[in-house]
């Protein structure tokens, strides 16, 4: 697309015309700029894109999108706009030809369960209908090609590149994790969703959204852009979503759910249940997983799959790494790694474990969370009588000392027992050495992440499971 074609199609407050050029791409990351790019200067909470305009021009940007007053340079086109994120999405969708409209994109939102639900849906689609890509916390999987992404919900330019690749490979279905930040920051603006799924809502990100009502509104942006909506009515916010969006398909154990789990029975090998008389069995003992599976069943049924064929393939789903994942060992320990990082996720895990076994949790909380959030996690752990080893988990621009103090405040309300060990590797070793055969040792928060942010957004390589196995070898 040429610049002159774009000028006629996007919204802007003012324009300073420069030279005509063929647009290669658009980005809001000055480090990714190449010749023929449009650079969008976004002012965020930490970084201000306006400071990188000169760098972008030196790298070959031929047009700049901005909100603040800038110094014009000869030959460069400048668009002054009201909302740069909206303009970024607008330009990206135009120059890529709205790739989401050529595919069936399935969005999953909720505080917990996005990764498992989206990967389970992708797995079932592969078994029943054909190839399905997945975009989320662990990056993007496009026909076996793994693409690293910047966030759980990447920005619209990354998403459109991935969707273009899907179309090129003949992949018709895509599952996508839609985070509240991604929705509010318009990283999904212009993406057409065939199905939007709401799993649950619990206390998190209130440092960003301020209230639960605003957090809920952020999640509902997905529903506003979905042909078909599906919601968990075991969750009160799911019931609210149903009241706002007519014809929403519902799932849960609630007697009014369209896809209802009946005769739920738990064994040491998994959970069995019936949906409309059809037997299902899932290889997970975690109670909270049931609604993730019901969400997937609801989605596949809405796309045309039968319950019988779903029941035949769902049992073989291998699960998702670091989602209630057992680590085999010869010490007689029940070692579980989980990505849990919210009070509700912690509680759901604790509820799934035997009450008569000692449990040790090694965890930290990311920086940039409010004190109440940290207090609540501390209180939740002490409520369940878990021995806590509080360690480091992505302090970013915060400090371990500040974070752990807030966690401990919550634990001490219930006289919780704990140890503070700043170094995560040392904390893992302490937890494993402390445990006796039959005990549960929970490593929570990092999951599959291959980095830890010790200073700002700088990433230090990290592998939770490899570290655990390394320590098991020597103790």
C-alpha positions in Angstrom: 0.0 0.0 0.0 1.2 3.5 -0.9 1.2 6.3 1.6 -1.3 8.3 -0.5 -3.8 5.4 -0.3 -3.4 5.2 3.5 -4.0 8.9 3.9 -7.5 8.6 2.5 -8.4 5.7 4.8 -7.3 6.6 8.3 -8.4 9.2 10.9 -6.1 11.9 12.0 -6.3 15.4 13.5 -3.6 17.0 11.3 -1.0 16.0 8.7 2.3 17.3 7.5 2.9 15.8 4.1 6.3 14.3 3.1 7.5 12.1 0.2 5.4 9.3 -1.3 6.6 5.8 -0.4 5.4 2.2 -0.4 4.6 1.1 3.1 6.5 -2.0 4.3 5.1 -2.2 7.8 4.1 -0.2 10.9 5.4 -0.5 14.4 5.5 1.2 17.8 8.9 -0.3 18.6 11.8 1.9 17.4 14.2 -1.0 17.5 12.2 -2.9 14.9 12.0 0.0 12.4 13.4 -0.5 8.9 13.4 1.4 5.7 9.8 2.2 4.5 8.2 1.7 8.0 5.7 3.9 9.8 6.6 4.6 13.4 3.8 5.1 15.9 4.9 7.0 19.0 2.9 5.7 22.0 3.2 7.3 25.4 3.0 4.5 28.0 3.2 4.5 31.7 7.0 3.9 31.6 8.3 4.7 28.1 7.3 7.5 25.8 7.6 6.7 22.1 8.0 10.4 21.2 11.6 10.2 22.6 12.5 7.6 20.0 11.2 9.4 16.9 14.6 10.6 15.8 16.0 7.1 16.2 13.1 5.7 14.1 13.8 8.2 11.3 17.5 7.3 11.3 16.5 3.7 10.8 14.3 4.4 7.8 10.9 5.4 9.1 9.2 7.5 6.4 6.1 8.5 8.4 5.5 9.3 12.1 2.3 9.0 14.1 2.3 11.2 17.2 0.1 13.0 19.7 2.5 15.6 21.1 4.1 18.5 19.3 7.2 17.3 17.4 9.9 18.9 15.3 9.2 18.2 11.6 11.9 16.9 9.3 12.0 17.3 5.5 10.6 14.5 3.5 8.9 12.8 6.5 5.1 12.6 6.8 3.6 13.3 10.2 0.1 12.3 11.4 -1.1 13.9 14.6 -3.8 11.7 16.1 -5.9 11.5 19.2 -5.3 7.8 20.0 -2.0 6.4 18.7 -2.8 2.8 19.7 -6.1 3.0 17.7 -4.1 4.4 14.7 -1.5 1.6 15.0 -4.3 -1.0 14.8 -6.0 0.9 12.0 -2.9 1.0 9.9 -1.8 -2.5 10.6 -5.2 -3.9 9.7 -5.3 -1.9 6.4 -1.8 -2.8 5.2 -2.3 -6.5 6.0 -5.9 -6.7 4.6 -7.7 -7.6 7.9 -6.3 -11.2 8.0 -8.6 -12.1 10.9 -11.6 -11.9 8.6 -10.2 -14.8 6.5 -10.0 -17.0 9.6 -12.0 -18.3 12.5 -10.4 -16.6 15.5 -11.4 -17.8 19.0 -10.6 -15.5 21.8 -10.3 -16.6 25.5 -10.4 -14.1 28.4 -10.6 -14.4 32.1 -8.2 -14.0 35.1 -7.3 -17.7 35.2 -7.3 -20.5 32.7 -6.7 -18.7 29.5 -3.7 -20.7 28.4 -5.2 -24.2 29.2 -8.5 -23.3 27.6 -7.0 -21.9 24.4 -4.6 -24.8 24.0 -7.3 -27.3 24.8 -9.6 -25.8 22.2 -6.7 -25.8 19.6 -6.0 -29.5 20.4 -9.7 -30.5 20.0 -10.0 -28.5 16.7 -6.9 -30.3 15.4 -8.5 -33.6 16.2 -12.0 -32.8 14.9 -11.7 -30.2 12.2 -8.1 -29.6 11.1 -5.1 -27.4 11.7 -5.4 -24.7 14.4 -2.8 -22.1 15.5 -2.5 -20.8 19.1 -1.3 -17.4 20.3 -0.8 -16.7 24.0 1.4 -16.8 27.1 3.8 -19.3 25.7 4.2 -17.6 22.3 2.5 -18.6 19.1 2.3 -22.1 17.6 1.6 -22.0 13.8 1.6 -25.4 12.3 4.4 -26.5 14.6 6.5 -23.4 14.1 7.0 -21.7 17.4 7.1 -17.9 17.3 8.2 -15.9 20.3 5.9 -13.0 21.2 6.2 -10.0 23.4 3.2 -10.5 25.7 0.3 -12.9 26.5 -1.6 -10.8 24.0 0.9 -9.4 21.5 0.4 -6.0 19.8 -1.8 -5.9 16.7 1.2 -5.8 14.4 2.5 -9.1 15.7 -0.9 -10.6 15.7 -1.6 -9.7 12.1 1.8 -11.1 11.0 0.9 -14.4 12.7 -2.6 -14.4 11.2 -1.1 -13.7 7.7 1.2 -16.7 8.3 -1.8 -18.9 9.2 -3.6 -17.9 6.0 -0.5 -18.7 4.0 -0.2 -22.2 5.6 -3.9 -22.9 5.0 -4.7 -22.9 8.8 -8.3 -21.9 9.2 -8.6 -21.7 13.0 -6.7 -19.7 15.6 -7.1 -19.6 19.4 -5.9 -16.5 21.1 -5.5 -15.4 24.8 -7.1 -12.0 25.2 -5.7 -10.3 28.3 -7.4 -7.3 29.9 -4.3 -5.2 29.2 -4.3 -6.3 25.6 -8.0 -5.4 25.2 -7.8 -2.0 26.8 -4.6 -1.1 25.0 -6.3 -1.9 21.7 -3.8 -4.6 20.8 -6.8 -6.5 19.4 -8.5 -3.6 17.8 -10.0 -4.6 14.4 -9.5 -8.3 15.0 -12.7 -10.2 14.1 -13.6 -13.0 16.6 -15.7 -15.9 15.5 -16.0 -16.9 19.2 -15.3 -15.0 22.4 -15.1 -17.0 25.7 -15.2 -15.6 29.3 -13.9 -17.9 32.0 -13.8 -16.0 35.3 -12.8 -12.9 37.0 -11.0 -12.4 40.3 -8.8 -9.8 42.0 -5.8 -9.0 39.9 -4.5 -6.0 37.9 -6.4 -3.6 40.0 -3.3 -1.5 40.1 -4.1 -0.9 36.4 -7.9 -1.2 36.2 -8.6 0.3 39.7 -12.0 -1.4 40.2 -13.4 -4.8 39.5 -16.1 -3.2 37.4 -13.5 -1.6 35.2 -11.6 -4.9 35.0 -14.9 -6.6 33.9 -15.5 -3.9 31.3 -12.1 -4.5 29.9 -12.8 -8.2 29.5 -16.1 -7.5 27.8 -14.3 -5.7 24.9 -13.8 -9.2 23.6 -17.6 -9.9 23.6 -18.2 -6.7 21.8 -16.1 -7.9 18.9 -17.3 -11.6 18.8 -19.9 -13.2 16.6 -20.6 -15.8 19.2 -20.2 -15.4 23.0 -19.6 -18.2 25.6 -19.5 -17.6 29.4 -19.0 -19.5 32.7 -22.1 -19.1 34.8 -20.4 -20.7 37.8 -18.7 -17.3 38.1 -20.8 -14.3 39.2 -19.1 -12.1 36.6 -19.9 -14.7 34.0 -23.6 -14.4 34.9 -23.3 -10.6 34.5 -21.8 -11.1 31.1 -24.8 -13.3 30.1 -27.2 -10.6 31.3 -25.5 -8.1 29.0 -25.1 -10.2 25.9 -28.1 -12.0 24.6 -27.8 -15.5 23.2 -24.6 -16.2 25.1 -23.9 -19.9 25.4 -23.3 -20.9 29.0 -21.3 -23.6 30.7 -20.7 -24.8 34.3 -22.1 -27.0 37.0 -25.0 -24.5 37.4 -28.4 -26.1 36.7 -29.2 -23.4 34.1 -26.0 -23.9 32.1 -26.4 -24.9 28.4 -23.3 -27.2 28.7 -23.6 -28.6 32.2 -21.3 -31.0 34.0 -23.4 -33.6 35.9 -22.4 -36.6 38.0 -18.9 -35.2 38.6 -16.7 -37.8 40.2 -13.0 -37.5 41.1 -10.4 -40.3 41.2 -6.7 -40.4 41.7 -6.3 -40.4 37.9 -8.6 -37.6 37.0 -12.2 -36.3 36.9 -15.2 -37.9 35.2 -18.5 -36.2 34.4 -21.4 -36.3 32.0 -22.7 -33.6 29.5 -26.2 -34.3 28.1 -25.7 -38.0 28.9 -22.3 -38.4 27.3 -19.4 -39.5 29.5 -16.2 -37.5 29.7 -13.0 -38.1 31.6 -10.1 -35.7 32.0 -6.6 -36.6 33.2 -6.3 -33.9 35.8 -7.2 -34.0 39.5 -7.4 -30.2 39.7 -11.0 -29.2 40.4 -10.6 -25.8 38.7 -9.7 -27.5 35.4 -13.3 -28.7 34.9 -14.6 -25.3 33.8 -11.7 -25.0 31.3 -12.8 -28.3 29.7 -16.4 -27.2 29.7 -15.4 -24.0 27.9 -13.7 -26.0 25.3 -16.6 -28.5 24.9 -19.0 -25.5 24.5 -16.8 -23.9 21.9 -16.3 -27.1 19.8 -20.0 -27.9 20.0 -20.9 -24.4 18.8 -18.6 -25.0 15.8 -20.4 -28.2 14.9 -18.6 -31.0 16.7 -20.7 -33.7 18.4 -20.3 -34.5 22.1 -19.6 -38.1 21.3 -16.6 -37.3 19.1 -15.3 -34.8 21.7 -15.5 -37.4 24.5 -13.4 -39.8 22.4 -10.5 -37.4 22.1 -10.6 -35.1 25.1 -9.1 -37.6 27.5 -5.8 -37.7 25.5 -5.1 -34.0 25.9 -1.6 -33.9 27.3 -2.2 -30.8 29.4 -0.2 -27.6 29.4 3.3 -27.2 30.8 3.4 -25.8 34.3 -0.3 -26.0 34.8 -0.6 -28.2 37.8 2.3 -30.2 36.3 3.8 -33.0 38.4 7.6 -33.4 38.3 8.6 -37.0 38.6 11.3 -37.8 41.2 12.8 -40.6 43.3 12.4 -38.8 46.6 8.8 -39.7 47.2 7.8 -36.0 46.9 4.7 -34.6 45.2 6.3 -31.8 43.3 3.9 -29.5 41.3 4.9 -26.6 39.1 2.2 -24.1 38.3 2.0 -20.7 36.6 -0.5 -19.5 39.3 0.1 -15.9 40.2 -3.3 -14.6 41.5 -5.1 -15.2 44.9 -7.8 -17.2 43.2 -5.4 -19.4 41.2 -3.5 -20.1 44.5 -6.7 -21.0 46.2 -8.0 -23.3 43.4 -4.7 -25.3 43.6 -4.8 -25.6 47.4 -8.4 -26.8 47.2 -7.4 -29.6 44.8 -4.8 -31.1 47.2 -5.3 -33.6 50.0 -6.0 -31.9 53.3 -4.0 -34.4 55.4 -0.6 -33.8 53.6 2.0 -31.2 54.5 2.4 -28.6 51.8 5.2 -26.2 51.1 4.8 -23.3 48.6 7.8 -21.6 47.0 6.7 -18.4 45.3 7.0 -14.7 44.8 4.9 -12.0 43.3 5.7 -9.7 40.4 6.5 -6.1 40.9 4.1 -3.4 40.0 1.2 -5.0 42.0 -0.7 -3.2 44.7 -0.2 -4.1 48.4 -3.7 -5.4 48.8 -3.1 -8.0 46.1 0.1 -9.2 47.8 -1.6 -9.2 51.2 -4.4 -11.4 49.8 -2.0 -14.0 48.4 -0.3 -14.1 51.8 -3.6 -14.5 53.6 -4.7 -17.2 51.2 -1.6 -19.2 51.8 -2.0 -19.0 55.6 -5.7 -19.8 55.4 -4.8 -23.2 53.9 -2.0 -23.9 56.4 0.7 -23.9 53.7 4.3 -23.3 54.7 5.6 -20.5 52.6 9.0 -19.8 51.2 8.7 -16.3 49.8 11.2 -15.6 47.1 11.8 -13.5 43.9 9.4 -13.4 40.9 10.0 -10.6 38.4 10.4 -7.6 40.8 10.9 -5.4 37.7 10.9 -1.8 39.0 9.9 -2.8 42.5 12.1 -4.5 45.2 12.0 -8.0 46.7 12.1 -6.4 50.2 9.0 -4.3 49.4 7.1 -7.1 47.8 7.8 -9.7 50.5 6.9 -7.3 53.2 3.4 -6.9 51.8 3.0 -10.7 51.4 4.1 -11.3 55.0 1.6 -8.7 56.3 -1.1 -10.9 54.8 0.3 -14.1 56.2 0.8 -12.8 59.7 -2.9 -11.9 59.9 -3.5 -15.6 60.2 -0.2 -16.5 62.0 1.1 -18.1 58.8 4.5 -19.9 58.9 7.1 -18.7 56.4 10.8 -18.2 55.4 12.2 -15.4 53.3 14.8 -16.4 50.7 15.5 -13.8 48.1 17.5 -16.0 45.6 14.9 -18.1 43.8 17.3 -21.1 43.2 18.3 -21.1 46.9 14.5 -21.0 47.8 13.8 -24.0 45.5 16.6 -26.0 47.2 15.4 -25.0 50.6 11.8 -26.2 49.8 13.0 -29.5 48.4 15.4 -30.2 51.3 12.7 -29.4 53.8 10.1 -31.8 52.3 9.6 -35.3 53.5 8.2 -38.3 51.4 4.5 -37.7 50.8 4.7 -34.0 51.2 3.6 -31.6 48.5 6.1 -29.0 47.2 4.5 -26.3 45.1 6.6 -24.0 42.8 4.3 -21.2 41.7 4.4 -18.2 39.5 7.2 -18.7 36.9 5.9 -21.7 35.1 7.2 -22.0 31.5 8.7 -18.5 31.4 12.3 -18.7 30.3 13.4 -15.5 32.0 13.2 -13.6 35.2 13.0 -9.8 35.4 15.3 -8.8 38.2 16.0 -5.2 37.2 13.3 -3.3 35.3 12.3 -5.2 32.1 15.7 -6.7 31.6 15.4 -10.4 31.2 17.8 -12.9 32.9 17.5 -16.5 31.6 15.6 -18.8 33.9 14.2 -22.3 33.7 12.1 -23.3 36.7 11.7 -27.1 35.9 15.4 -27.5 34.9 16.4 -25.8 38.2 14.2 -28.1 40.2 15.6 -31.2 38.4 19.2 -30.0 38.9 18.7 -29.6 42.6 16.9 -33.0 42.9 20.0 -34.7 41.4 22.3 -33.4 44.2 20.1 -33.7 47.3 
